[in-house]
Amino acid sequence: MVDNNASGTRKRGPTYEDRVPVTLRVDRDQHAAIAQVAKQARKPLNTYICDLIEADLKRAASQTQENT
């Protein structure tokens, strides 16, 4: 994750020590499709997948709050 701070300069996301490795198994067609979309978005594949997961977690949290 890379964000801009108040001065507009880039700051890096969490260090690798803060991350947990995960193995994801997808079939070749899914991998090719995801890799192509990530390339079009000009993001590394890992970053693209992490962004998808983060967006889905936010959506799920929002739905949970709406149901309470």
MDTraj code that builds the backbone (N, CA, C; nanometers):
import mdtraj as md
import numpy as np

residues = "MET VAL ASP ASN ASN ALA SER GLY THR ARG LYS ARG GLY PRO THR TYR GLU ASP ARG VAL PRO VAL THR LEU ARG VAL ASP ARG ASP GLN HIS ALA ALA ILE ALA GLN VAL ALA LYS GLN ALA ARG LYS PRO LEU ASN THR TYR ILE CYS ASP LEU ILE GLU ALA ASP LEU LYS ARG ALA ALA SER GLN THR GLN GLU ASN THR".split()
xyz = np.array([
    [0.0836, -0.1164, 0.0000],
    [0.0000, 0.0000, 0.0000],
    [0.0891, 0.1241, 0.0000],
    [0.0632, 0.2160, -0.0883],
    [0.1364, 0.3411, -0.0929],
    [0.0355, 0.4542, -0.0899],
    [0.0513, 0.5439, 0.0046],
    [-0.0384, 0.6579, 0.0199],
    [0.0412, 0.7858, 0.0053],
    [-0.0290, 0.8939, -0.0170],
    [0.0326, 1.0252, -0.0137],
    [0.0094, 1.0859, 0.1230],
    [0.1132, 1.1474, 0.1786],
    [0.0945, 1.2157, 0.3056],
    [0.0549, 1.3603, 0.2799],
    [0.0471, 1.4421, 0.3839],
    [-0.0014, 1.5800, 0.3712],
    [0.0813, 1.6622, 0.2734],
    [0.2103, 1.6340, 0.2620],
    [0.2945, 1.7119, 0.1711],
    [0.2897, 1.6584, 0.0283],
    [0.2145, 1.5521, 0.0057],
    [0.2003, 1.4968, -0.1282],
    [0.3094, 1.3988, -0.1664],
    [0.4033, 1.3727, -0.0765],
    [0.5067, 1.2750, -0.1072],
    [0.4563, 1.1359, -0.0717],
    [0.5153, 1.0369, -0.1361],
    [0.4706, 0.9002, -0.1135],
    [0.5266, 0.8453, 0.0162],
    [0.4457, 0.7650, 0.0827],
    [0.4939, 0.6905, 0.1988],
    [0.4626, 0.5442, 0.1749],
    [0.5507, 0.4586, 0.2193],
    [0.5333, 0.3152, 0.1992],
    [0.4380, 0.2582, 0.3025],
    [0.3770, 0.1484, 0.2666],
    [0.2861, 0.0780, 0.3556],
    [0.3621, -0.0013, 0.4604],
    [0.2959, -0.0996, 0.5197],
    [0.3585, -0.1787, 0.6251],
    [0.4831, -0.2503, 0.5744],
    [0.5775, -0.2715, 0.6636],
    [0.6973, -0.3457, 0.6257],
    [0.6635, -0.4935, 0.6134],
    [0.7533, -0.5678, 0.5516],
    [0.7279, -0.7096, 0.5330],
    [0.7151, -0.7847, 0.6643],
    [0.7752, -0.7333, 0.7722],
    [0.7632, -0.7990, 0.9018],
    [0.6190, -0.7968, 0.9506],
    [0.5403, -0.7016, 0.9025],
    [0.4005, -0.6887, 0.9437],
    [0.3069, -0.7765, 0.8619],
    [0.3610, -0.8482, 0.7653],
    [0.2762, -0.9255, 0.6738],
    [0.2895, -1.0746, 0.6987],
    [0.1834, -1.1460, 0.6661],
    [0.1801, -1.2915, 0.6800],
    [0.1712, -1.3510, 0.5407],
    [0.2626, -1.4409, 0.5041],
    [0.2543, -1.5009, 0.3709],
    [0.1327, -1.5932, 0.3597],
    [0.0669, -1.5882, 0.2447],
    [-0.0508, -1.6702, 0.2181],
    [-0.0348, -1.7326, 0.0803],
    [-0.0692, -1.8583, 0.0683],
    [-0.0675, -1.9251, -0.0613],
    [-0.2086, -1.9239, -0.1173],
    [-0.2209, -1.8792, -0.2407],
    [-0.3501, -1.8744, -0.3078],
    [-0.3415, -1.9605, -0.4323],
    [-0.4295, -2.0574, -0.4423],
    [-0.4292, -2.1446, -0.5591],
    [-0.5465, -2.1080, -0.6486],
    [-0.5160, -2.0724, -0.7728],
    [-0.6186, -2.0433, -0.8727],
    [-0.5813, -2.1182, -0.9997],
    [-0.6811, -2.1435, -1.0828],
    [-0.6479, -2.2119, -1.2073],
    [-0.5783, -2.1155, -1.3034],
    [-0.5189, -2.1693, -1.4069],
    [-0.4377, -2.0880, -1.4991],
    [-0.5175, -1.9754, -1.5645],
    [-0.6412, -2.0027, -1.6009],
    [-0.7232, -1.8997, -1.6655],
    [-0.7528, -1.7846, -1.5696],
    [-0.7844, -1.8172, -1.4436],
    [-0.8087, -1.7129, -1.3445],
    [-0.6826, -1.6299, -1.3220],
    [-0.5694, -1.6979, -1.3122],
    [-0.4430, -1.6274, -1.2910],
    [-0.4147, -1.5328, -1.4071],
    [-0.4333, -1.5802, -1.5275],
    [-0.4085, -1.4963, -1.6454],
    [-0.5011, -1.3752, -1.6468],
    [-0.6270, -1.3959, -1.6114],
    [-0.7238, -1.2859, -1.6113],
    [-0.6893, -1.1829, -1.5037],
    [-0.6570, -1.2297, -1.3838],
    [-0.6223, -1.1387, -1.2749],
    [-0.4933, -1.0645, -1.3075],
    [-0.3963, -1.1355, -1.3608],
    [-0.2686, -1.0724, -1.3961],
    [-0.2886, -0.9652, -1.5027],
    [-0.3751, -0.9900, -1.5981],
    [-0.4014, -0.8924, -1.7037],
    [-0.4679, -0.7662, -1.6472],
    [-0.5663, -0.7853, -1.5600],
    [-0.6344, -0.6707, -1.5000],
    [-0.5372, -0.5912, -1.4125],
    [-0.4526, -0.6601, -1.3364],
    [-0.3535, -0.5913, -1.2529],
    [-0.2568, -0.5122, -1.3400],
    [-0.2172, -0.5715, -1.4512],
    [-0.1264, -0.5026, -1.5434],
    [-0.1922, -0.3769, -1.6003],
    [-0.3188, -0.3878, -1.6371],
    [-0.3918, -0.2718, -1.6891],
    [-0.4059, -0.1630, -1.5826],
    [-0.4178, -0.2047, -1.4567],
    [-0.4280, -0.1101, -1.3457],
    [-0.2903, -0.0574, -1.3054],
    [-0.1862, -0.1096, -1.3697],
    [-0.0476, -0.0706, -1.3422],
    [-0.0113, -0.0940, -1.1958],
    [-0.0516, -0.2133, -1.1469],
    [-0.0214, -0.2529, -1.0095],
    [0.0437, -0.3901, -1.0118],
    [0.1341, -0.4160, -0.9170],
    [0.1840, -0.5526, -0.9021],
    [0.0674, -0.6455, -0.8674],
    [0.0763, -0.7684, -0.9106],
    [-0.0321, -0.8641, -0.8877],
    [-0.0642, -0.8779, -0.7391],
    [0.0381, -0.8862, -0.6548],
    [0.0144, -0.8994, -0.5112],
    [-0.0616, -0.7785, -0.4572],
    [-0.0221, -0.6596, -0.4993],
    [-0.0900, -0.5376, -0.4546],
    [-0.2344, -0.5371, -0.5007],
    [-0.2578, -0.5771, -0.6247],
    [-0.3936, -0.5797, -0.6787],
    [-0.4825, -0.6746, -0.5972],
    [-0.4314, -0.7932, -0.5679],
    [-0.5087, -0.8916, -0.4909],
    [-0.5325, -0.8404, -0.3488],
    [-0.4308, -0.7812, -0.2865],
    [-0.4487, -0.7253, -0.1511],
    [-0.5526, -0.6136, -0.1516],
    [-0.5517, -0.5304, -0.2554],
    [-0.6519, -0.4239, -0.2666],
    [-0.7930, -0.4818, -0.2785],
    [-0.8088, -0.5902, -0.3554],
    [-0.9393, -0.6554, -0.3682],
    [-0.9871, -0.7083, -0.2338],
    [-0.8968, -0.7720, -0.1611],
    [-0.9322, -0.8271, -0.0302],
    [-0.9709, -0.7148, 0.0655],
    [-0.8913, -0.6071, 0.0677],
    [-0.9207, -0.4946, 0.1561],
    [-1.0569, -0.4325, 0.1236],
    [-1.0868, -0.4153, -0.0045],
    [-1.2153, -0.3575, -0.0444],
    [-1.3308, -0.4481, -0.0023],
    [-1.3134, -0.5781, -0.0163],
    [-1.4197, -0.6704, 0.0216],
    [-1.4402, -0.6723, 0.1729],
    [-1.3311, -0.6645, 0.2485],
    [-1.3442, -0.6593, 0.3949],
    [-1.4166, -0.5329, 0.4397],
    [-1.3872, -0.4201, 0.3753],
    [-1.4570, -0.2952, 0.4077],
    [-1.6052, -0.3061, 0.3738],
    [-1.6359, -0.3665, 0.2592],
    [-1.7760, -0.3854, 0.2196],
    [-1.8479, -0.4739, 0.3200],
    [-1.7844, -0.5820, 0.3613],
    [-1.8455, -0.6742, 0.4570],
    [-1.8674, -0.6051, 0.5924],
    [-1.7710, -0.5247, 0.6361],
    [-1.7856, -0.4524, 0.7628],
    [-1.9004, -0.3530, 0.7540],
    [-1.9131, -0.2874, 0.6404],
    [-2.0214, -0.1909, 0.6209],
    [-2.1571, -0.2607, 0.6254],
    [-2.1665, -0.3764, 0.5622],
    [-2.2919, -0.4520, 0.5641],
    [-2.3254, -0.4992, 0.7036],
    [-2.2226, -0.5383, 0.7792],
    [-2.2431, -0.5847, 0.9159],
    [-2.2979, -0.4716, 1.0020],
    [-2.2426, -0.3504, 0.9849],
    [-2.2902, -0.2359, 1.0614],
    [-2.4342, -0.2004, 1.0245],
    [-2.4700, -0.2143, 0.8982],
    [-2.6062, -0.1837, 0.8539],
    [-2.7066, -0.2808, 0.9128],
    [-2.6631, -0.4040, 0.9392],
    [-2.7536, -0.5073, 0.9900],
    [-2.7638, -0.5074, 1.1421],
    [-2.6932, -0.4184, 1.2098],
    [-2.6997, -0.4177, 1.3569],
    [-2.7817, -0.3007, 1.4064],
])
top = md.Topology()
chain = top.add_chain()
for i, resn in enumerate(residues, 1):
    res = top.add_residue(resn, chain, resSeq=i)
    for name in ("N", "CA", "C"):
        top.add_atom(name, md.element.get_by_symbol(name[0]), res)
traj = md.Trajectory(xyz[None], top)
